[in-house]
């Protein structure tokens, strides 16, 4: 039991950093159509059913999710009503409701959560029989991140990649070309120093010191993944003697020490208030920045392929067989819509063409609407490669959530003056213990 709760607590940390959790507006819920008001044409013989759907998409992208769920409730032909709850306390709700069998049947989680929650999840191996979806229509690398051994636990919902944002008005005020963001760490430093204006509480640099995902997407360009699996099945922790980690931490520390980066984790709100020149975040932040009236640009970090992780639809063990099938039908609808729905107008299509998330669904990626979209062309993955869709560790490492926490602790400790070599050594030891905890005392490469 002690081990089970340790895993759940670690997973709470990871769930809290999921894409879609940024730019929080507090708890919101869909104005769902109740079963008796569902006006969809129920298929012959279909029995009306309501299923709960929980997630933490409290950012501005959550409004799009609400709209699509409501559309499903009003138009689906299956007699299914999805009762969605979006909550900033989603992870805590899961940790208390899963062991008692009272969780929502359908949830959104990060792919790594398949390990932390495995005993409370149902496999979805039958979704290919219960729906018209085909495994071959999903990117192979994204699908591999949804499995444990040969069992499928999730269908990809979004590739949660991280991008460079810049405030064009602050660039122009600093005498910089508002259409030319930095292409390397040195240019970031130079531009940030020109943008910073203490008298206006404006900072050129917006690094978030203790959000592991945000830090790792930049660090990984120099360091590679911090926990990797060798051909013999052993695991390596690559922190202590990693020149790339050290180089990144030295650069990051310099941004804070110069006064160009506030020692504050409220960077997202500051960006939307026009106080940050450069920031790294996911496409979910764009709608909130637009609503705030910020004149901003968004592109791949230093022109490199974006990295991030994958989030997916999961079905919990709280679901009855009927609820499981209903959840699978909703997932099918997300990708295919109703009969005759253009693919770009499906949930998956809108999530990409309106919000800018690169897709793992190949039929969508092959459409002209997707291929010709300027935002996606600037942001999208070239190939959904294994190197791009996962950060920090190899995708199959079950201790991903805890490793994200180690990165957060390491970067924050450096900001507050822990010597870099000491912080790296501590992170190495902590990650080695995580590997042993999950894979055994002899799991490390000698």
Sine and cosine of phi, psi and omega as CSV:
sin_phi,cos_phi,sin_psi,cos_psi,sin_omega,cos_omega
0.00,0.00,-0.65,0.76,0.00,-1.00
-0.86,0.50,-0.69,0.72,0.01,-1.00
-0.90,0.44,-0.65,0.76,-0.03,-1.00
-0.87,0.50,-0.72,0.70,-0.03,-1.00
-0.95,0.31,-0.50,0.86,0.08,-1.00
-0.89,0.46,-0.66,0.75,0.03,-1.00
-0.91,0.42,-0.68,0.73,0.00,-1.00
-0.89,0.46,-0.65,0.76,0.01,-1.00
-0.91,0.42,-0.64,0.77,0.04,-1.00
-0.91,0.42,-0.61,0.79,0.00,-1.00
-0.92,0.39,-0.58,0.81,0.06,-1.00
-0.84,0.55,-0.65,0.76,0.01,-1.00
-0.88,0.48,-0.68,0.73,-0.04,-1.00
-0.94,0.33,-0.67,0.75,0.01,-1.00
-0.86,0.51,-0.60,0.80,0.00,-1.00
-0.91,0.42,-0.34,0.94,-0.01,-1.00
-0.98,-0.21,0.15,0.99,-0.02,-1.00
-0.87,0.49,0.54,-0.84,0.18,-0.98
-0.86,0.52,0.61,-0.80,-0.06,-1.00
0.99,-0.13,-0.24,0.97,0.02,-1.00
-1.00,-0.03,-0.15,0.99,0.03,-1.00
-0.96,0.28,0.22,-0.98,0.02,-1.00
0.78,0.63,0.72,0.70,-0.11,-0.99
-0.88,0.47,0.68,-0.74,0.08,-1.00
-0.92,-0.40,0.24,0.97,-0.06,-1.00
1.00,0.01,0.01,-1.00,-0.05,-1.00
-0.93,0.36,0.71,-0.71,0.10,-1.00
-0.68,-0.73,0.33,-0.94,0.04,-1.00
-0.60,-0.80,0.47,-0.88,0.02,-1.00
-0.93,0.37,0.61,-0.79,0.15,-0.99
-0.99,0.16,0.97,0.25,-0.16,-0.99
-0.94,0.33,0.48,-0.88,0.15,-0.99
-0.98,0.18,0.81,-0.59,-0.01,-1.00
-0.95,0.32,0.37,-0.93,-0.06,-1.00
-0.78,0.63,-0.67,0.74,-0.06,-1.00
-0.96,0.29,-0.29,0.96,0.01,-1.00
-0.98,-0.21,0.03,1.00,0.03,-1.00
-0.93,0.36,0.92,-0.40,-0.10,-1.00
-0.99,-0.12,0.14,0.99,0.04,-1.00
-0.90,0.44,0.42,-0.91,0.01,-1.00
-0.99,0.12,0.99,-0.17,-0.05,-1.00
-0.90,0.43,0.75,-0.67,0.05,-1.00
-0.87,0.49,0.53,-0.85,-0.02,-1.00
-0.82,0.57,0.80,-0.59,0.06,-1.00
1.00,0.05,-0.15,0.99,-0.02,-1.00
-0.97,0.22,0.74,-0.67,0.00,-1.00
-1.00,-0.07,0.80,-0.60,0.00,-1.00
-0.84,0.55,0.63,-0.78,-0.02,-1.00
-0.52,-0.86,0.58,-0.81,0.08,-1.00
-0.91,-0.41,0.73,-0.68,0.06,-1.00
-0.82,-0.57,0.57,-0.82,0.09,-1.00
-1.00,0.09,0.55,-0.84,-0.01,-1.00
-0.67,-0.74,0.91,-0.41,-0.05,-1.00
-0.94,-0.35,0.58,-0.81,0.12,-0.99
-0.29,-0.96,0.07,-1.00,-0.06,-1.00
-0.90,-0.43,0.44,0.90,-0.07,-1.00
-0.98,0.18,0.91,0.42,-0.07,-1.00
-0.99,0.14,-0.05,1.00,0.05,-1.00
-0.97,0.24,-0.08,-1.00,-0.04,-1.00
-0.91,0.42,-0.40,0.92,0.07,-1.00
-0.93,0.38,-0.35,0.94,0.05,-1.00
-0.89,0.46,-0.47,0.88,0.04,-1.00
-0.91,0.41,-0.59,0.81,0.07,-1.00
-0.92,0.40,-0.65,0.76,0.02,-1.00
-0.89,0.46,-0.67,0.74,0.04,-1.00
-0.86,0.51,-0.72,0.70,-0.04,-1.00
-0.88,0.47,-0.66,0.75,-0.03,-1.00
-0.95,0.31,-0.60,0.80,0.05,-1.00
-0.90,0.43,-0.66,0.75,0.04,-1.00
-0.90,0.44,-0.62,0.78,0.06,-1.00
-0.88,0.48,-0.68,0.73,0.04,-1.00
-0.86,0.51,-0.72,0.69,-0.04,-1.00
-0.88,0.48,-0.56,0.83,-0.06,-1.00
-1.00,0.09,-0.40,0.92,-0.18,-0.98
-0.85,-0.53,-0.23,0.97,-0.12,-0.99
-0.94,0.34,0.54,-0.84,-0.07,-1.00
-1.00,-0.04,0.20,0.98,-0.15,-0.99
-0.98,-0.18,-0.09,1.00,-0.10,-1.00
0.96,0.30,0.41,0.91,-0.02,-1.00
-0.98,-0.21,0.74,-0.68,0.16,-0.99
-0.90,-0.44,0.79,-0.61,0.04,-1.00
-0.99,-0.15,0.88,-0.47,0.03,-1.00
-0.99,-0.14,0.99,-0.14,-0.14,-0.99
-1.00,-0.10,0.66,-0.76,0.11,-0.99
-0.80,-0.60,0.86,-0.50,0.07,-1.00
-0.96,-0.27,0.83,-0.55,-0.15,-0.99
-0.58,-0.82,0.64,-0.77,0.11,-0.99
-0.95,0.30,-0.25,0.97,0.05,-1.00
-0.98,-0.21,0.38,0.92,-0.04,-1.00
-0.80,0.60,-0.75,0.67,-0.06,-1.00
-0.89,0.46,-0.66,0.75,0.02,-1.00
-0.91,0.42,-0.63,0.78,0.04,-1.00
-0.88,0.48,-0.68,0.74,0.01,-1.00
-0.89,0.45,-0.71,0.70,-0.10,-1.00
-0.89,0.46,-0.47,0.89,0.00,-1.00
-1.00,-0.08,-0.47,0.88,-0.10,-0.99
-1.00,-0.06,-0.46,0.89,-0.01,-1.00
-0.89,0.45,-0.74,0.67,-0.02,-1.00
-0.89,0.45,-0.40,0.92,-0.02,-1.00
-0.99,-0.11,-0.01,1.00,0.01,-1.00
0.97,0.25,0.36,0.93,-0.08,-1.00
-0.92,-0.39,0.27,0.96,0.01,-1.00
-0.98,0.19,0.25,-0.97,0.10,-1.00
-0.90,0.43,0.57,-0.82,0.07,-1.00
-0.88,0.47,-0.59,0.80,-0.09,-1.00
-0.89,-0.45,0.75,-0.66,0.01,-1.00
-0.64,-0.77,0.35,-0.94,0.17,-0.98
-0.96,-0.29,0.77,-0.64,0.00,-1.00
-0.62,-0.78,0.24,-0.97,0.19,-0.98
-0.96,0.28,0.48,-0.88,-0.05,-1.00
-0.84,0.54,-0.59,0.81,-0.02,-1.00
-0.90,0.43,-0.35,0.94,-0.01,-1.00
-0.93,0.37,-0.19,0.98,0.08,-1.00
-0.88,0.48,-0.47,0.88,0.04,-1.00
-0.98,0.20,-0.75,0.66,-0.07,-1.00
-0.90,0.43,-0.55,0.84,-0.07,-1.00
-0.95,-0.31,0.18,0.98,-0.22,-0.98
-0.76,0.64,-0.69,0.72,-0.08,-1.00
-0.94,0.35,-0.20,0.98,0.01,-1.00
-0.94,-0.34,0.25,0.97,0.00,-1.00
-0.89,-0.46,0.54,-0.84,0.11,-0.99
-1.00,-0.10,0.63,-0.77,0.11,-0.99
-0.94,0.34,0.41,-0.91,-0.04,-1.00
-0.90,-0.44,0.53,0.85,-0.05,-1.00
-0.87,0.48,-0.40,0.92,-0.06,-1.00
-1.00,-0.02,0.04,1.00,-0.06,-1.00
-0.90,0.44,-0.45,0.89,0.00,-1.00
-0.95,0.31,-0.41,0.91,0.07,-1.00
-1.00,0.02,-0.55,0.83,-0.07,-1.00
-0.99,0.13,-0.24,0.97,-0.03,-1.00
-0.68,-0.73,0.03,-1.00,0.04,-1.00
-1.00,0.01,-0.02,1.00,0.01,-1.00
-0.91,0.42,0.50,-0.87,0.00,-1.00
-0.80,-0.61,0.71,-0.70,-0.02,-1.00
-0.87,0.50,-0.57,0.82,-0.03,-1.00
-0.91,0.41,-0.24,0.97,0.00,-1.00
-1.00,0.08,-0.02,1.00,0.02,-1.00
-0.92,-0.39,0.57,-0.82,0.03,-1.00
-0.83,0.56,0.73,-0.68,-0.11,-0.99
-0.89,0.46,-0.63,0.77,-0.01,-1.00
-0.92,0.38,-0.66,0.75,0.05,-1.00
-0.90,0.44,-0.65,0.76,0.00,-1.00
-0.92,0.40,-0.58,0.82,0.00,-1.00
-0.90,0.43,-0.48,0.88,0.02,-1.00
-0.98,0.21,-0.07,1.00,-0.01,-1.00
-0.96,-0.26,0.08,1.00,-0.08,-1.00
-0.89,-0.45,0.42,-0.91,0.26,-0.96
-0.86,-0.52,0.90,-0.43,-0.18,-0.98
0.83,0.55,-0.86,-0.52,-0.03,-1.00
-0.98,-0.20,0.06,1.00,-0.05,-1.00
-1.00,-0.07,0.75,-0.66,0.00,-1.00
-1.00,0.02,0.80,-0.60,-0.01,-1.00
-0.91,-0.42,-0.10,1.00,-0.07,-1.00
-0.32,-0.95,0.36,-0.93,0.17,-0.99
-0.91,-0.41,0.74,-0.67,-0.06,-1.00
-0.83,0.56,0.73,-0.69,0.08,-1.00
-0.98,-0.21,-0.72,0.70,0.03,-1.00
-0.41,-0.91,0.52,-0.85,0.24,-0.97
-1.00,0.06,0.92,-0.40,-0.11,-0.99
-1.00,-0.03,0.98,0.21,-0.07,-1.00
-1.00,0.00,0.31,-0.95,-0.03,-1.00
-0.90,-0.44,0.65,-0.76,-0.12,-0.99
-0.73,-0.68,0.20,-0.98,0.05,-1.00
-1.00,-0.03,0.82,-0.57,0.14,-0.99
-0.96,-0.29,0.59,-0.81,0.14,-0.99
-0.61,-0.79,0.55,-0.84,0.00,-1.00
-1.00,0.03,0.94,-0.34,-0.09,-1.00
-0.92,0.40,-0.57,0.82,0.01,-1.00
-0.92,0.40,-0.64,0.76,0.04,-1.00
-0.93,0.37,-0.57,0.82,0.08,-1.00
-0.87,0.49,-0.75,0.66,-0.05,-1.00
-0.90,0.43,-0.64,0.77,0.01,-1.00
-0.90,0.44,-0.47,0.88,0.00,-1.00
-1.00,0.00,0.09,1.00,0.01,-1.00
0.99,0.17,0.31,0.95,0.01,-1.00
-0.99,-0.17,0.42,-0.91,0.05,-1.00
-0.94,0.34,0.90,-0.43,-0.07,-1.00
-0.93,0.37,-0.19,0.98,0.01,-1.00
-0.98,-0.22,0.12,0.99,-0.07,-1.00
-0.80,-0.60,1.00,-0.07,0.04,-1.00
-0.97,0.23,0.20,-0.98,0.00,-1.00
-0.91,0.42,0.53,-0.85,0.00,-1.00
-0.93,-0.36,0.06,1.00,0.06,-1.00
-0.28,-0.96,0.07,-1.00,-0.04,-1.00
-0.90,0.44,-0.62,0.79,-0.02,-1.00
-0.91,0.42,-0.68,0.74,0.02,-1.00
-0.92,0.40,-0.59,0.81,0.08,-1.00
-0.83,0.55,-0.75,0.66,-0.02,-1.00
-0.87,0.50,-0.72,0.70,-0.03,-1.00
-0.90,0.44,-0.71,0.70,-0.03,-1.00
-0.93,0.37,-0.65,0.76,-0.01,-1.00
-0.87,0.49,-0.65,0.76,-0.03,-1.00
-0.91,0.42,-0.52,0.85,0.01,-1.00
-0.97,0.23,-0.50,0.87,-0.06,-1.00
-0.98,0.18,-0.60,0.80,-0.09,-1.00
-0.83,0.56,0.77,-0.64,0.03,-1.00
-0.62,-0.78,0.99,-0.11,-0.07,-1.00
-0.86,0.51,-0.54,0.84,-0.04,-1.00
-0.91,0.40,-0.38,0.93,0.00,-1.00
-0.94,-0.34,0.13,0.99,-0.05,-1.00
0.83,0.55,0.65,0.76,0.01,-1.00
-0.94,-0.34,0.72,-0.70,-0.02,-1.00
-0.85,-0.53,0.66,-0.75,0.00,-1.00
-0.96,0.28,-0.57,0.82,-0.10,-0.99
-0.94,-0.34,0.66,-0.75,-0.01,-1.00
-0.79,-0.61,0.77,0.64,0.11,-0.99
-0.95,0.31,0.65,-0.76,0.01,-1.00
-0.98,-0.19,0.94,-0.33,-0.29,-0.96
-0.92,0.38,-0.41,0.91,-0.09,-1.00
-0.74,-0.67,0.53,0.85,0.17,-0.98
-0.95,-0.31,0.98,-0.22,-0.14,-0.99
-0.81,0.58,-0.65,0.76,-0.03,-1.00
-0.90,0.44,-0.73,0.69,-0.03,-1.00
-0.88,0.48,-0.68,0.73,-0.01,-1.00
-0.93,0.37,-0.70,0.72,-0.12,-0.99
-0.92,0.38,-0.51,0.86,-0.01,-1.00
-0.90,0.44,-0.44,0.90,0.08,-1.00
-1.00,0.00,-0.67,0.74,0.00,-1.00
-0.88,0.48,-0.61,0.79,-0.12,-0.99
-0.91,0.41,-0.38,0.93,0.09,-1.00
-0.88,0.47,-0.48,0.88,-0.01,-1.00
-0.98,-0.20,-0.53,0.85,-0.21,-0.98
-0.97,-0.22,-0.39,0.92,-0.22,-0.98
0.96,0.29,-0.06,-1.00,0.01,-1.00
-0.95,0.30,0.50,-0.86,-0.10,-1.00
-1.00,0.03,-0.37,0.93,0.07,-1.00
-0.74,-0.67,0.88,-0.48,-0.08,-1.00
-0.75,-0.66,0.42,-0.91,-0.05,-1.00
-0.97,-0.25,0.77,-0.64,0.02,-1.00
-0.99,0.11,0.19,-0.98,-0.02,-1.00
-0.88,0.48,-0.45,0.89,-0.01,-1.00
-1.00,0.05,0.11,0.99,0.03,-1.00
1.00,0.01,-0.09,1.00,0.04,-1.00
-0.98,0.18,0.36,-0.93,-0.04,-1.00
-0.94,-0.35,0.61,-0.80,0.08,-1.00
-0.90,-0.43,0.66,-0.75,0.14,-0.99
-0.96,-0.27,0.85,-0.53,-0.21,-0.98
-0.89,-0.45,0.91,0.41,-0.05,-1.00
-0.85,-0.52,-0.83,0.56,-0.20,-0.98
-0.81,0.59,-0.74,0.68,-0.06,-1.00
-0.96,-0.28,0.39,0.92,-0.06,-1.00
-1.00,0.03,0.95,-0.30,-0.02,-1.00
-0.88,0.48,-0.52,0.85,0.01,-1.00
-0.92,0.39,-0.66,0.75,0.07,-1.00
-0.87,0.48,-0.72,0.70,-0.02,-1.00
-0.90,0.44,-0.69,0.73,0.00,-1.00
-0.88,0.48,-0.68,0.74,0.00,-1.00
-0.90,0.43,-0.73,0.68,-0.04,-1.00
-0.89,0.45,-0.60,0.80,0.05,-1.00
-0.90,0.44,-0.68,0.73,0.02,-1.00
-0.91,0.41,-0.72,0.69,0.00,-1.00
-0.86,0.50,-0.73,0.68,0.01,-1.00
-0.86,0.52,-0.62,0.79,0.02,-1.00
-0.89,0.46,-0.57,0.82,0.02,-1.00
-0.91,0.41,-0.64,0.77,0.03,-1.00
-0.95,0.30,-0.69,0.72,-0.05,-1.00
-0.91,0.42,-0.50,0.86,-0.03,-1.00
-0.96,0.29,-0.26,0.97,-0.08,-1.00
1.00,0.05,0.05,1.00,-0.01,-1.00
-1.00,0.10,-0.16,0.99,-0.02,-1.00
-0.76,-0.65,0.86,-0.51,-0.01,-1.00
-0.94,0.34,0.62,-0.79,0.08,-1.00
-0.99,0.14,0.94,0.34,-0.14,-0.99
-0.51,-0.86,0.71,-0.71,0.03,-1.00
-1.00,0.02,0.09,1.00,0.04,-1.00
-1.00,-0.01,0.61,0.80,-0.09,-1.00
-0.89,0.46,-0.63,0.78,-0.05,-1.00
-0.87,0.49,-0.71,0.71,0.02,-1.00
-0.91,0.41,-0.62,0.79,0.02,-1.00
-0.91,0.41,-0.61,0.79,0.05,-1.00
-0.88,0.47,-0.69,0.72,-0.01,-1.00
-0.95,0.32,-0.22,0.97,0.09,-1.00
-0.99,-0.10,0.09,1.00,0.03,-1.00
0.98,0.22,0.42,0.91,-0.08,-1.00
-0.95,-0.31,-0.03,1.00,-0.05,-1.00
-0.82,-0.58,0.75,-0.66,0.00,-1.00
-0.99,0.10,-0.68,0.73,-0.06,-1.00
-0.76,-0.65,0.68,-0.74,-0.03,-1.00
-0.47,-0.89,0.44,-0.90,0.14,-0.99
-0.93,-0.38,0.75,-0.66,0.04,-1.00
-0.29,-0.96,0.03,-1.00,0.01,-1.00
-1.00,-0.05,0.12,-0.99,-0.02,-1.00
-0.90,0.44,-0.33,0.95,0.03,-1.00
-0.89,0.47,-0.37,0.93,-0.03,-1.00
-0.98,0.19,-0.32,0.95,-0.15,-0.99
-0.88,0.47,-0.68,0.73,-0.06,-1.00
-0.89,0.46,-0.66,0.75,0.01,-1.00
-0.91,0.41,-0.63,0.78,0.04,-1.00
-0.91,0.41,-0.62,0.78,0.04,-1.00
-0.91,0.42,-0.70,0.71,0.02,-1.00
-0.87,0.49,-0.53,0.85,-0.01,-1.00
-0.98,0.19,-0.07,1.00,0.03,-1.00
0.99,0.16,0.35,0.94,-0.01,-1.00
-0.99,0.15,0.76,-0.65,0.09,-1.00
-1.00,0.06,0.99,-0.10,-0.16,-0.99
-0.80,-0.61,0.35,-0.94,0.16,-0.99
-0.92,-0.39,0.31,-0.95,-0.05,-1.00
-0.51,-0.86,0.79,-0.61,-0.04,-1.00
-0.40,-0.92,0.06,-1.00,0.08,-1.00
-0.91,0.41,0.59,-0.81,-0.03,-1.00
-0.93,0.37,0.90,-0.44,0.02,-1.00
0.83,0.56,0.45,0.90,0.03,-1.00
0.96,0.27,0.12,0.99,-0.03,-1.00
-1.00,0.01,0.34,-0.94,0.07,-1.00
-0.85,0.52,0.73,-0.68,0.02,-1.00
-0.92,0.39,0.52,-0.86,0.10,-0.99
-0.85,-0.53,0.35,-0.94,-0.01,-1.00
0.01,-1.00,-0.64,-0.77,0.04,-1.00
-0.55,-0.84,0.01,-1.00,-0.08,-1.00
-0.90,-0.44,0.71,-0.70,0.14,-0.99
-0.95,-0.31,0.43,-0.90,-0.07,-1.00
-0.50,-0.87,0.24,-0.97,0.15,-0.99
-0.98,0.21,0.79,-0.61,0.06,-1.00
-0.84,-0.54,0.49,-0.87,0.08,-1.00
-0.91,-0.42,0.82,-0.58,-0.10,-1.00
-1.00,0.07,0.27,-0.96,0.03,-1.00
-0.95,0.31,-0.11,0.99,0.09,-1.00
-0.96,0.28,-0.25,0.97,-0.07,-1.00
-0.97,0.23,0.66,-0.75,0.20,-0.98
-0.97,0.25,0.15,-0.99,0.02,-1.00
-0.88,0.47,-0.64,0.77,0.00,-1.00
-0.92,0.40,-0.64,0.76,0.02,-1.00
-0.92,0.39,-0.59,0.81,0.03,-1.00
-0.89,0.46,-0.73,0.69,0.01,-1.00
-0.90,0.44,-0.65,0.76,0.03,-1.00
-0.89,0.45,-0.65,0.76,0.04,-1.00
-0.89,0.46,-0.66,0.75,0.02,-1.00
-0.91,0.42,-0.58,0.81,0.05,-1.00
-0.92,0.39,-0.60,0.80,0.07,-1.00
-0.90,0.43,-0.68,0.73,0.02,-1.00
-0.87,0.49,-0.69,0.72,0.06,-1.00
-0.84,0.54,-0.73,0.68,-0.02,-1.00
-0.87,0.49,-0.60,0.80,0.00,-1.00
-0.82,0.57,-0.59,0.80,-0.05,-1.00
-1.00,-0.07,-0.46,0.89,-0.12,-0.99
-0.91,-0.41,-0.32,0.95,-0.06,-1.00
0.92,0.38,-0.21,-0.98,0.12,-0.99
-0.99,0.16,0.17,-0.99,0.00,-1.00
-0.84,0.54,0.80,-0.61,0.02,-1.00
1.00,0.00,-0.08,1.00,0.01,-1.00
-0.95,0.32,0.83,-0.56,0.10,-1.00
-0.86,0.51,0.63,-0.78,-0.12,-0.99
-0.88,0.48,-0.51,0.86,0.00,-1.00
-0.95,0.30,-0.22,0.98,0.04,-1.00
-0.98,-0.18,0.01,1.00,0.11,-0.99
-0.95,0.31,0.14,-0.99,0.07,-1.00
-0.84,0.55,-0.73,0.68,-0.01,-1.00
-0.89,0.45,-0.63,0.78,-0.02,-1.00
-0.91,0.41,-0.72,0.69,0.02,-1.00
-0.90,0.43,-0.62,0.78,-0.01,-1.00
-0.87,0.49,-0.51,0.86,0.02,-1.00
-1.00,0.00,-0.82,0.57,-0.17,-0.99
-0.96,0.27,-0.44,0.90,0.02,-1.00
-0.99,-0.12,-0.58,0.82,-0.07,-1.00
-0.98,-0.22,-0.31,0.95,0.09,-1.00
1.00,-0.01,0.28,0.96,0.04,-1.00
-0.99,0.12,0.81,-0.58,0.10,-0.99
-0.90,0.44,0.59,-0.80,-0.13,-0.99
-0.98,-0.18,0.45,-0.90,0.14,-0.99
-0.98,-0.21,0.03,1.00,-0.06,-1.00
-1.00,-0.10,0.94,-0.33,-0.18,-0.98
-0.90,0.44,-0.64,0.77,0.04,-1.00
-0.86,0.51,-0.56,0.83,0.05,-1.00
-0.95,0.32,-0.70,0.71,-0.02,-1.00
-0.88,0.48,-0.37,0.93,-0.06,-1.00
-1.00,-0.02,-0.03,1.00,-0.02,-1.00
-0.99,0.13,0.43,-0.90,0.05,-1.00
-0.90,0.44,-0.60,0.80,-0.01,-1.00
-0.86,0.52,-0.60,0.80,0.00,-1.00
-0.98,0.21,-0.76,0.65,-0.10,-1.00
-0.92,0.38,-0.48,0.88,-0.05,-1.00
-0.99,-0.14,0.08,1.00,0.00,-1.00
-0.97,0.25,0.84,-0.54,-0.09,-1.00
-0.89,0.46,-0.66,0.75,0.00,-1.00
-0.90,0.44,-0.73,0.69,-0.01,-1.00
-0.92,0.40,-0.58,0.82,0.03,-1.00
-0.88,0.47,-0.58,0.82,-0.01,-1.00
-0.98,0.19,-0.43,0.90,-0.15,-0.99
-0.92,-0.40,-0.42,0.91,-0.26,-0.97
-0.94,0.35,0.44,-0.90,0.11,-0.99
-0.92,0.40,0.56,-0.83,0.07,-1.00
-0.97,0.24,-0.57,0.82,-0.12,-0.99
-0.56,-0.83,0.16,0.99,-0.06,-1.00
0.77,0.63,0.64,0.77,-0.08,-1.00
-0.93,0.37,0.34,-0.94,0.03,-1.00
-0.86,0.51,-0.54,0.84,-0.01,-1.00
-0.94,0.34,-0.47,0.88,-0.05,-1.00
-1.00,0.02,-0.54,0.84,-0.16,-0.99
-1.00,0.07,0.04,1.00,-0.03,-1.00
-0.56,-0.83,0.68,-0.73,0.01,-1.00
-0.90,-0.43,0.31,-0.95,0.15,-0.99
0.97,0.23,-0.86,0.52,-0.04,-1.00
-0.78,-0.63,0.17,-0.98,0.20,-0.98
-0.89,0.45,0.54,-0.84,-0.15,-0.99
-0.86,0.50,-0.44,0.90,-0.08,-1.00
-1.00,0.02,0.08,1.00,0.01,-1.00
-0.98,0.18,0.87,-0.49,-0.09,-1.00
-0.95,0.31,-0.23,0.97,-0.01,-1.00
-1.00,-0.08,0.40,0.92,-0.05,-1.00
-0.83,0.56,-0.70,0.71,-0.08,-1.00
-0.87,0.50,-0.71,0.70,0.00,-1.00
-0.92,0.38,-0.54,0.84,0.00,-1.00
-0.93,0.38,-0.61,0.79,0.11,-0.99
-0.83,0.55,-0.68,0.73,0.02,-1.00
-0.89,0.45,-0.59,0.81,0.03,-1.00
-0.90,0.44,-0.67,0.74,0.04,-1.00
-0.86,0.50,-0.71,0.70,0.01,-1.00
-0.86,0.52,-0.72,0.69,-0.01,-1.00
-0.90,0.43,-0.66,0.75,-0.02,-1.00
-0.90,0.44,-0.76,0.66,-0.05,-1.00
-0.91,0.41,-0.66,0.75,-0.01,-1.00
-0.91,0.40,-0.62,0.78,0.00,-1.00
-0.91,0.42,-0.56,0.83,0.04,-1.00
-0.92,0.38,-0.66,0.76,0.05,-1.00
-0.84,0.54,-0.62,0.78,-0.02,-1.00
-0.99,-0.11,0.53,0.85,0.30,-0.95
0.99,0.17,0.24,0.97,0.22,-0.97
-0.92,0.39,0.76,-0.65,0.03,-1.00
-0.81,0.58,0.65,-0.76,-0.12,-0.99
-0.86,0.50,-0.70,0.71,0.00,-1.00
-0.88,0.48,-0.61,0.79,0.02,-1.00
-0.92,0.38,-0.68,0.73,0.01,-1.00
-0.90,0.45,-0.64,0.77,0.02,-1.00
-0.92,0.38,-0.65,0.76,0.01,-1.00
-0.90,0.43,-0.66,0.75,0.03,-1.00
-0.90,0.44,-0.67,0.74,0.02,-1.00
-0.90,0.44,-0.62,0.79,0.04,-1.00
-0.87,0.50,-0.76,0.65,-0.02,-1.00
-0.88,0.47,-0.68,0.74,-0.02,-1.00
-0.90,0.44,-0.69,0.72,0.00,-1.00
-0.93,0.38,-0.57,0.82,0.07,-1.00
-0.89,0.45,-0.62,0.79,0.06,-1.00
-0.92,0.39,-0.58,0.81,0.04,-1.00
-0.89,0.45,-0.70,0.72,0.03,-1.00
-0.87,0.50,-0.73,0.69,0.01,-1.00
-0.88,0.48,-0.62,0.78,-0.03,-1.00
-0.88,0.47,-0.62,0.78,-0.05,-1.00
-1.00,-0.02,-0.59,0.81,-0.16,-0.99
-0.91,-0.42,-0.09,1.00,0.04,-1.00
0.96,-0.30,0.38,-0.93,-0.08,-1.00
-0.89,0.45,-0.42,0.91,-0.03,-1.00
-0.98,-0.19,0.32,0.95,-0.11,-0.99
-0.99,0.12,-0.25,0.97,-0.05,-1.00
-0.99,0.10,0.61,-0.79,0.12,-0.99
-0.89,0.45,0.74,-0.67,0.01,-1.00
-0.95,0.30,0.00,0.00,0.00,0.00
